C-alpha cells in the first residue's frame, strides 16, 4: 500500500467485528523455561554490572580481565536488579495480560542481558498477529507503560522516604573531596566535586523526579544519585517508560496516540515529534563530530555541520517517504533549532552527551518507523480509555529528560 496516500479504515460495527476463537496463548514447559532462563541471565547480568554503580566501590577484586564486585557491593547490585526487573516485568506483563485478555497471540517477555551499561537492554514481547481493532490496540499499548510507571513511582517514593543522612557518602570508595565537603557542611554540594574530568556520570532531571525530590530531605545530587539503588532503579523506570511512550510508529505511545486521534492527525503529530528528536540528535552529534574531526574542522564546526546535514537529509528522506515538502520543511527546521540550542541556549556547555537521541533517531527510522500502520476497524475510544490515553501522554512529558545521561 502506498504510504504517501491516506490510509482507509473501516468504521467498526459490532456485527462485523471478528469474534474470539480458541484461546491462543498456552506456552508449553519448554517455552516457559526458555524465557525463565533469559530472566535469570538478565538478573545475574544486572546484579553484577549494576553493582559498579550502586556499590561502595571498595570491595572489588580482579580475576584476569574481569573486575568482580565484593560481597557487599554484589548484594547492593542484587537489590538494584530486583527493583529494575520488577519495573520491566510489570511493564511487559501489562502488555502480555492485556493481549491475553483480548485473545491476541503473544509471546512471553524476552529479557535481554547485556554485560555493559546497567546489565540489560530491557525486555520485549512479540505480538504474533495483526491487531484489527483500535480498542484492542489501545488496551495492549497502554497497559505496559501504566503498570511500569506505577511500579517506578512506588520505587522512587520509597527511595526518597528512606534516604540516609548526607554523611552516608563516607561509605563510598574514593569521592574524597565530596566526603570532606559533607563532613564540613553536613549537606551535599551544588556543584560536582571529586570526579575526574569525563568520568562523572550525571543523570538528567525530569519534571516528576524533580518534583518528588523537592518533597524530601537529604536528596543526593543527580551526579551522585547512582549510588542509591532505589533512586537509580526508579529513575531508569521513569525514563524507560518515557522512551516507550514516544508517540511514533510501533512504540507504545504510537499505539496510544493513534488510537486517540486517528491516522491522519497521528501522521502529522508523529512527523513533527520525529523532527524534534532529530533536533536533539543534532545537538549531540554536531559537537561529537567536531571533537572527532579535531584539527580538520573549523572553529565554527563547518565540516561537522555538513556531515550532520547529509545524515539528517538522508534520514528524513527515509522517514518521510521522500515527500519533498515534509523533508525540506522539517530538515530546515531541525537544523535551525539545533544551531540555536548549540550556539545560543547552551553556549559553551560542559560535558559530553551519551548520544542517546542519535541512536533513537536511527532506531525510529529503521525499526519502529515514524508513522503508525492503519488499523482495519477504527473504533472511537470510550471516555475512560481517552482519559487513560491522555494521562499516558502527560506521563511522557513528566518523565522525559532532554539530556538524560552525560559525563563531566
Residue pairs with C-beta under 8 A, 6 or more apart in sequence:
1 7
3 321
3 371
4 321
4 323
6 263
6 264
7 263
7 373
7 374
8 374
9 262
9 263
9 374
9 375
9 376
9 377
9 378
10 376
10 377
10 378
11 377
11 378
12 133
12 134
12 377
12 378
12 379
16 377
17 133
17 377
18 132
18 133
20 103
21 103
23 103
24 103
24 104
24 105
24 129
25 99
25 100
25 103
25 105
25 106
27 35
27 108
31 108
32 108
35 107
35 108
35 109
35 110
35 111
38 110
38 111
38 112
38 113
39 85
39 109
39 111
41 111
41 113
42 85
42 111
42 112
42 113
42 119
42 120
42 123
43 81
43 82
43 85
44 113
45 113
45 114
45 115
45 119
45 120
46 77
46 80
46 81
46 84
46 85
46 113
46 118
46 119
46 120
47 74
47 77
47 78
47 80
47 81
47 119
48 68
48 69
48 74
48 77
48 115
48 119
49 77
49 115
49 116
49 117
49 118
49 119
50 77
50 80
50 81
50 84
50 118
50 119
50 229
50 232
51 69
51 73
51 74
51 76
51 77
51 80
52 67
52 69
52 77
53 80
53 118
53 226
53 227
53 232
54 73
54 76
54 77
54 79
54 80
54 226
54 227
54 228
54 229
54 232
55 69
55 70
55 72
55 73
55 74
55 76
55 77
56 72
56 73
56 76
56 171
56 172
56 173
56 227
57 73
57 172
57 173
57 174
58 70
58 172
58 173
59 69
59 70
59 71
59 72
59 73
60 67
60 68
60 69
60 70
60 73
61 67
61 68
61 70
62 68
69 77
76 229
79 229
80 229
80 232
80 233
81 119
83 155
83 229
83 230
83 233
83 234
84 118
84 120
84 233
84 236
84 237
85 111
85 120
86 151
86 155
87 148
87 151
87 152
87 155
87 233
87 236
87 237
87 240
88 109
88 111
88 120
88 122
88 123
88 148
88 240
89 109
89 123
90 147
90 148
90 150
90 151
91 123
91 144
91 145
91 147
91 148
91 151
91 240
91 241
91 244
92 109
92 123
92 124
92 125
92 144
93 109
93 147
94 143
94 144
94 145
94 146
94 147
94 148
95 106
95 125
95 140
95 141
95 143
95 144
95 252
96 106
96 108
96 109
96 125
97 143
98 139
98 140
98 143
98 144
99 105
99 106
99 125
99 127
99 140
100 106
101 139
102 136
102 139
102 140
104 127
104 129
104 131
104 136
104 140
105 127
105 128
105 129
106 125
106 126
106 127
106 128
107 125
107 126
107 128
108 125
109 123
109 124
109 125
110 123
110 124
110 125
110 126
111 120
111 123
112 120
112 121
112 122
112 123
112 124
113 119
113 120
114 120
114 121
118 236
122 240
127 140
130 376
131 137
131 140
131 375
132 375
132 376
132 377
133 375
133 376
133 377
133 379
134 258
134 259
134 375
134 377
134 378
134 379
134 380
134 381
135 259
135 379
135 381
135 382
135 385
137 255
137 258
137 259
137 375
138 255
138 256
138 259
138 260
138 381
138 385
138 389
139 385
140 255
141 252
141 253
141 254
141 255
141 256
141 259
142 252
142 255
142 256
142 385
142 388
142 389
142 392
144 244
144 252
145 241
145 244
145 245
145 252
145 253
145 392
145 395
146 388
146 391
146 392
146 395
148 237
148 240
148 241
148 244
149 237
149 238
149 241
149 395
149 399
151 237
152 233
152 234
152 237
152 238
152 241
153 234
153 238
155 230
155 233
155 234
155 237
156 209
156 212
156 230
156 231
156 234
156 235
156 237
156 238
157 212
158 230
159 228
159 229
159 230
159 231
159 233
159 234
160 212
160 213
160 215
160 216
160 219
160 231
161 216
162 230
163 216
163 217
163 218
163 219
163 220
163 228
164 218
165 218
166 182
166 186
166 187
166 188
166 218
166 220
167 182
167 183
167 186
169 175
169 178
169 179
169 182
169 220
169 224
169 227
170 179
170 182
170 183
172 178
172 179
172 227
174 194
175 194
176 194
177 193
177 194
178 189
178 193
178 194
178 224
179 194
181 189
181 193
182 188
182 189
188 219
188 220
188 221
188 224
189 221
190 221
192 200
192 202
192 221
192 223
192 408
195 223
195 408
197 408
198 352
198 407
198 408
199 407
200 223
200 407
200 408
201 223
201 226
201 405
201 406
201 407
202 222
202 223
202 351
202 405
202 406
202 407
202 408
203 222
203 223
203 225
203 226
203 235
203 401
203 404
203 405
204 222
204 401
204 402
204 403
204 404
204 405
204 406
205 222
205 401
206 238
206 239
206 242
206 398
206 399
206 400
206 401
207 397
207 398
207 399
208 238
208 398
208 399
209 234
209 235
209 238
209 399
213 219
220 227
220 228
220 231
223 408
225 231
225 232
225 235
226 232
238 399
239 399
239 400
239 401
239 404
241 395
241 396
241 399
242 395
242 396
242 399
242 400
242 401
243 251
243 360
244 251
244 252
244 253
245 251
245 252
245 253
245 256
245 392
245 393
245 395
245 396
245 399
246 253
246 254
246 273
246 277
246 360
246 364
246 396
247 253
247 254
247 256
247 257
247 266
247 269
247 270
247 273
247 393
247 396
248 254
248 270
248 273
248 274
248 364
248 368
248 369
248 370
248 371
248 372
249 270
249 364
249 368
249 369
249 370
249 371
249 372
250 368
250 369
250 372
250 373
251 368
252 392
253 392
253 393
253 396
254 266
254 270
254 368
254 372
255 372
256 389
256 392
256 393
257 266
257 269
257 270
257 372
257 389
257 393
258 266
258 372
258 375
259 381
259 385
259 389
260 381
260 386
260 389
260 390
261 269
262 378
263 372
263 374
263 378
266 371
266 372
267 371
267 372
270 370
270 371
270 372
271 319
271 320
271 326
271 330
271 370
271 371
272 330
274 319
274 330
274 361
274 364
274 370
275 330
275 333
275 334
277 357
277 360
277 361
277 364
278 312
278 315
278 316
278 330
278 334
278 361
279 333
279 334
279 337
279 338
279 341
280 357
280 402
281 357
281 358
281 360
281 361
282 308
282 312
282 334
282 335
282 337
282 338
282 342
283 338
283 341
283 342
283 346
283 353
283 357
284 353
284 354
284 355
284 356
284 357
284 358
285 308
285 311
285 355
285 358
286 301
286 304
286 305
286 308
286 338
286 342
287 301
287 304
287 342
287 353
288 352
288 353
288 355
288 358
289 297
289 301
289 303
289 304
289 307
289 308
290 297
290 301
290 304
293 303
293 304
296 303
297 303
297 304
305 335
305 339
308 335
308 338
309 335
312 331
312 334
312 335
313 327
313 331
315 361
315 362
315 365
316 326
316 327
316 330
316 331
316 334
317 327
318 365
318 366
319 364
319 365
319 369
319 370
320 326
320 327
320 330
320 370
350 408
351 406
351 407
351 408
352 406
352 407
353 403
353 405
353 406
354 404
354 405
354 406
354 407
356 404
356 405
364 370
381 389
